[in-house]
Amino acid sequence: MAAVKVFSLFSLVVSLAVSQRAEFSHYRHDYHIIPHAVDLDTITLDKVISHHNITVVLFMHYLSYGPKQTEFANFAESTLTQPTVLAATVGVIENGDGNNWELAVRYKITMDDVPIVKLFVRGEEVATMKEPIVCDNLRAFVTEQTGVWVGRLGTVEYLEDLAKKFMIAETRQEREKLLDMARDYRDKNPTREELLKSATYYIRVMEQYLKRGHAFLGLEEAMLKQMFARHKLYKPEQRPIRIQQNILKTFINSPYHLPHDEL
């Protein structure tokens, strides 16, 4: 009888331990996932990176989430419109059983190194990022290593080029021609709704710049900042504002020339 009680108690303890471990594992798994990035492990990593042209992998501590992970999430979101680039993460714990430690060993990563970003092309490791992990550095890293353009969320490569040319144009006539090219691109390239909205905003900025001059950019930037703050708690409403901010940033950050009729 005593033996039965001891066995029952032992079974209960084991059952609770297994249950707690399962709950903890589930918690850990959810905790380290980064939005818009694919979560990889020892089973899936090789399969995924070998089937994608470019894979940018963030190796990170399984239980950490901070500013660098947020920056990588922003980068991952910007890759959604670039089909050749995949953003992924691998969570590791030192000597952790089943926590991808063998991947850290394979790529010679220590816990002092993480978070760290590695770039793979068709499954082959190409480079390790040396710069601080911020969204703009990640985009530049991919372009420098592969020649593939990755823009900020909502930006369009062709229209980005037009925007930069628009800002350095020496005459109003040149800018009007570039504006016509932007309109032509929008009208002849029917795409999904979000890209159409992006193209329309590039055109709006060009139109307003021609009407109101360089001061328009600062006024527009301030207005978008206020709108973003107003929708701080409503992420869906923030997204289109963020896209407009990203597009406007190209005009603001580009070198510019003031034609004589605008001086």
Sequence and secondary structure as in RCSB ss.txt:
>XXXX:A:sequence
MAAVKVFSLFSLVVSLAVSQRAEFSHYRHDYHIIPHAVDLDTITLDKVISHHNITVVLFMHYLSYGPKQTEFANF
AESTLTQPTVLAATVGVIENGDGNNWELAVRYKITMDDVPIVKLFVRGEEVATMKEPIVCDNLRAFVTEQTGVWV
GRLGTVEYLEDLAKKFMIAETRQEREKLLDMARDYRDKNPTREELLKSATYYIRVMEQYLKRGHAFLGLEEAMLK
QMFARHKLYKPEQRPIRIQQNILKTFINSPYHLPHDEL
>XXXX:A:secstr
 HHHHHHHHHHHHHHHHHHHHHHHHHHHHHHH  TTSEEE TTTHHHHHHTSSEEEEEEEETT  SHHHHHHHHH
HHHGGG TTEEEEEEEE TT TTTTHHHHHHTT  TTT SEEEEEETTEEEEE  S   HHHHHHHHHHHH    
 STT  HHHHHHHHHHHH SSHHHHHHHHHHHHHHHHH    HHHHHHHHHHHHHHHHHHHH THHHHHHHHHHH
HHHHHTTT HHHHHHHHHHHHHHHHHHHS     GGG 
